[in-house]
Amino acid sequence: MSANNPFSSAFELQRTMIDQTRRAAETSLDVQRTATETWFDAAESFQSVQQSGVTLSKTAIEAYLDGLKSVLPEESVVELEAAVDEQFEAVDEINEDAWQSFLQSLEEAEASLDELSETQRELLTDSFDAIEQLQAEAEETAEDAVASAEELTESA
């Protein structure tokens, strides 16, 4: 666009704003994806922490039962130990099943999120490409109008 075109600065400002808005939108999608990945990764750590809590509880109860052996007949404590072991085995089984189901659900959710993110990115790209095309066409129209006005002025 020629330097004496009064629209040059406006179109340059528009291009800059479009570019900055595009970059901000892309960054927003990247931040959203990173936050979600972090949350999904943390879920696997939660499993380890939860299992450690179960193990700690079992150890504490076993220590308590060992202490009971010194004051109660060992036969009665052995029966209690067997019942506690049976309950912790059930807890471990239920816990494992629940975590497998939860982690599978997370994997499915992550796959859906990946698909959604890709769709958002494509829409974002297409939208900004269309905006840039419209802006370029408007700029060209303005250049043509200025050139026509200059020709009219020179011929008058």
Phi, psi and chi 1 to 4 in degrees:
 res  aa     phi    psi   chi1   chi2   chi3   chi4
   1 MET       -  140.6 -164.9  170.7  -96.6      -
   2 SER   -69.5  155.0   66.1      -      -      -
   3 ALA   -66.0  -27.6      -      -      -      -
   4 ASN   -89.4    5.6   60.1   -6.7      -      -
   5 ASN   -76.1  121.5 -176.9  -23.4      -      -
   6 PRO   -68.0  -13.8   23.3  -30.7      -      -
   7 PHE   -93.0   -8.2  -58.9  108.5      -      -
   8 SER   -55.6  -50.1  -64.1      -      -      -
   9 SER   -63.3  -40.3  -63.2      -      -      -
  10 ALA   -63.3  -43.4      -      -      -      -
  11 PHE   -69.4  -36.2  -76.9  110.8      -      -
  12 GLU   -64.3  -42.9 -176.7   60.0   35.6      -
  13 LEU   -61.7  -42.1  179.6   61.8      -      -
  14 GLN   -60.1  -46.5  -98.3 -173.3  -16.2      -
  15 ARG   -59.7  -43.3  -86.6 -168.6  -62.3  -81.4
  16 THR   -63.0  -43.8  -59.7      -      -      -
  17 MET   -65.7  -41.0  -71.1  173.2   51.4      -
  18 ILE   -61.9  -46.1  -69.2  168.2      -      -
  19 ASP   -62.9  -45.0 -175.2   51.0      -      -
  20 GLN   -65.1  -39.8  -71.2  174.0  -11.3      -
  21 THR   -66.1  -40.4  -56.5      -      -      -
  22 ARG   -60.5  -48.7  177.1 -167.9  -71.0 -107.3
  23 ARG   -62.9  -39.5  -76.9 -174.2  -79.7  160.6
  24 ALA   -64.3  -41.6      -      -      -      -
  25 ALA   -65.8  -42.1      -      -      -      -
  26 GLU   -64.8  -40.8  -71.5  171.0  -11.6      -
  27 THR   -63.5  -40.3  -61.2      -      -      -
  28 SER   -60.0  -43.8  175.2      -      -      -
  29 LEU   -63.1  -40.5  -73.3  176.8      -      -
  30 ASP   -65.4  -41.6  -68.4  -18.9      -      -
  31 VAL   -64.7  -43.6  167.0      -      -      -
  32 GLN   -59.5  -45.1  177.9 -176.3   13.6      -
  33 ARG   -65.1  -43.4 -178.8   68.1 -168.2  139.6
  34 THR   -63.2  -42.3  -60.5      -      -      -
  35 ALA   -62.8  -41.4      -      -      -      -
  36 THR   -68.0  -42.5  -55.8      -      -      -
  37 GLU   -60.7  -40.3  -75.8  174.9   -6.8      -
  38 THR   -62.0  -42.7  -59.9      -      -      -
  39 TRP   -64.7  -44.1 -170.8   88.2      -      -
  40 PHE   -62.1  -42.1  -74.6  152.8      -      -
  41 ASP   -63.9  -38.0  -68.7  -15.9      -      -
  42 ALA   -66.5  -31.5      -      -      -      -
  43 ALA   -58.8  -38.2      -      -      -      -
  44 GLU   -67.4  -34.0  -68.3  177.8    2.0      -
  45 SER   -68.2  -35.5  -62.8      -      -      -
  46 PHE   -58.8  -36.9  -65.0  149.2      -      -
  47 GLN   -60.4  -45.4  179.0 -176.4   17.0      -
  48 SER   -63.8  -43.6  175.6      -      -      -
  49 VAL   -63.5  -43.5  169.1      -      -      -
  50 GLN   -64.1  -42.4 -167.5  -92.8  -21.1      -
  51 GLN   -64.9  -37.2 -175.6   58.7   45.5      -
  52 SER   -62.8  -37.9  -65.5      -      -      -
  53 GLY   -63.6  -41.9      -      -      -      -
  54 VAL   -63.5  -44.6  170.6      -      -      -
  55 THR   -62.5  -41.4  -58.3      -      -      -
  56 LEU   -62.9  -42.6 -179.3   61.7      -      -
  57 SER   -61.7  -44.5  -64.1      -      -      -
  58 LYS   -62.6  -43.6 -176.4  177.2 -179.7 -178.2
  59 THR   -62.2  -42.2  -57.9      -      -      -
  60 ALA   -64.2  -42.5      -      -      -      -
  61 ILE   -67.2  -40.1  -70.1  172.0      -      -
  62 GLU   -62.7  -40.2  -73.0  172.8  -15.1      -
  63 ALA   -64.3  -40.0      -      -      -      -
  64 TYR   -63.1  -44.1  175.2   74.0      -      -
  65 LEU   -65.0  -37.1  -67.2  174.8      -      -
  66 ASP   -61.4  -38.8  -74.8  -16.0      -      -
  67 GLY   -66.3  -35.4      -      -      -      -
  68 LEU   -65.3  -29.8  -76.2  179.9      -      -
  69 LYS   -59.9  -27.0  -73.6 -179.8 -172.7  175.4
  70 SER   -78.9  -16.6   63.6      -      -      -
  71 VAL  -117.4  -16.3  -66.3      -      -      -
  72 LEU  -118.5  161.7  -64.4  174.8      -      -
  73 PRO   -61.9  136.2  -16.9   24.2      -      -
  74 GLU   -60.5  -32.6 -170.6  168.0  -31.3      -
  75 GLU   -60.6  -40.7  -54.8   82.0   44.8      -
  76 SER   -70.1  -33.6   61.4      -      -      -
  77 VAL   -73.4  -35.6  176.1      -      -      -
  78 VAL   -62.0  -41.7  168.1      -      -      -
  79 GLU   -63.2  -41.4  -72.1  177.3   27.3      -
  80 LEU   -65.3  -41.2 -171.0   54.5      -      -
  81 GLU   -60.8  -42.4  -76.8  178.2  -37.6      -
  82 ALA   -63.2  -42.1      -      -      -      -
  83 ALA   -64.4  -42.1      -      -      -      -
  84 VAL   -64.4  -44.4  166.5      -      -      -
  85 ASP   -59.8  -42.2  -74.3  -16.8      -      -
  86 GLU   -62.1  -42.0 -172.8  177.7  -54.5      -
  87 GLN   -66.6  -40.5  -68.5  -59.3  -47.7      -
  88 PHE   -69.2  -32.7  -88.2  104.1      -      -
  89 GLU   -63.0  -41.9  -74.3  174.8   16.1      -
  90 ALA   -64.3  -42.5      -      -      -      -
  91 VAL   -61.5  -44.3  165.4      -      -      -
  92 ASP   -61.6  -42.1  -74.2  -17.5      -      -
  93 GLU   -65.7  -47.4 -171.9  175.6  -49.3      -
  94 ILE   -63.2  -42.6  -69.0  167.6      -      -
  95 ASN   -60.7  -45.7 -170.9   30.3      -      -
  96 GLU   -63.1  -45.1 -178.3   62.7   28.7      -
  97 ASP   -61.3  -44.4  -70.6  -14.4      -      -
  98 ALA   -63.3  -43.4      -      -      -      -
  99 TRP   -67.6  -39.6  -85.2  105.2      -      -
 100 GLN   -60.7  -44.1  -76.4  179.3   -4.7      -
 101 SER   -64.4  -44.5  176.8      -      -      -
 102 PHE   -62.5  -46.7  176.9   69.3      -      -
 103 LEU   -67.2  -34.4  -67.6  174.5      -      -
 104 GLN   -64.5  -41.5 -178.0  178.8   -5.9      -
 105 SER   -62.5  -39.4  -65.2      -      -      -
 106 LEU   -63.1  -41.4  -82.5 -177.6      -      -
 107 GLU   -62.2  -41.6  -73.0  175.1   11.6      -
 108 GLU   -65.4  -41.8  -68.9  168.5    5.4      -
 109 ALA   -64.5  -39.3      -      -      -      -
 110 GLU   -65.2  -40.0 -170.9  170.4   15.6      -
 111 ALA   -63.5  -41.9      -      -      -      -
 112 SER   -64.0  -41.3  -65.6      -      -      -
 113 LEU   -64.5  -40.3 -179.6   64.7      -      -
 114 ASP   -59.1  -44.0  -73.7  -17.0      -      -
 115 GLU   -64.3  -45.0 -172.9  177.3  -40.2      -
 116 LEU   -62.7  -43.5  176.8   62.6      -      -
 117 SER   -61.5  -41.6  -66.3      -      -      -
 118 GLU   -65.2  -40.9 -175.5   59.1   31.8      -
 119 THR   -63.1  -43.6  -60.1      -      -      -
 120 GLN   -60.5  -43.9  -75.1  178.2  -45.4      -
 121 ARG   -63.9  -41.0 -167.1  167.2  -62.8  -79.0
 122 GLU   -64.2  -43.2  -72.2  171.8    6.6      -
 123 LEU   -63.3  -41.3  -73.2  170.6      -      -
 124 LEU   -61.1  -47.8  180.0   72.2      -      -
 125 THR   -61.6  -47.4  -62.2      -      -      -
 126 ASP   -61.6  -41.9  -68.9  -12.6      -      -
 127 SER   -63.7  -47.3  -64.2      -      -      -
 128 PHE   -69.8  -33.6  -82.7  100.7      -      -
 129 ASP   -61.6  -42.3  -72.2  -11.1      -      -
 130 ALA   -65.8  -41.4      -      -      -      -
 131 ILE   -62.4  -44.7  -71.1  169.0      -      -
 132 GLU   -63.8  -38.7  -71.6  171.6  -14.9      -
 133 GLN   -63.7  -46.0  179.6   63.8   34.2      -
 134 LEU   -61.9  -41.4  -74.4  171.2      -      -
 135 GLN   -63.7  -41.5 -165.1  -92.5  -11.1      -
 136 ALA   -65.2  -40.7      -      -      -      -
 137 GLU   -66.1  -40.2  -71.0  171.3    6.6      -
 138 ALA   -64.1  -40.3      -      -      -      -
 139 GLU   -64.3  -42.5 -175.8  175.7   14.3      -
 140 GLU   -63.3  -41.7 -173.4  176.5  -41.9      -
 141 THR   -62.2  -42.0  -59.7      -      -      -
 142 ALA   -65.0  -40.7      -      -      -      -
 143 GLU   -61.3  -43.7  -74.7  177.1   -4.1      -
 144 ASP   -62.7  -41.5  -69.1  -14.6      -      -
 145 ALA   -64.7  -42.3      -      -      -      -
 146 VAL   -65.6  -42.8  167.8      -      -      -
 147 ALA   -62.8  -41.4      -      -      -      -
 148 SER   -64.4  -41.0  -66.1      -      -      -
 149 ALA   -65.1  -40.3      -      -      -      -
 150 GLU   -64.3  -41.3  -72.8  173.1   -7.4      -
 151 GLU   -63.3  -41.7  -72.9  175.6   13.0      -
 152 LEU   -63.7  -41.4  -76.3  172.6      -      -
 153 THR   -65.1  -42.4  -56.6      -      -      -
 154 GLU   -68.7  -33.7  -70.2  173.1    5.6      -
 155 SER   -83.0  -12.7   65.5      -      -      -
 156 ALA   -83.4      -      -      -      -      -
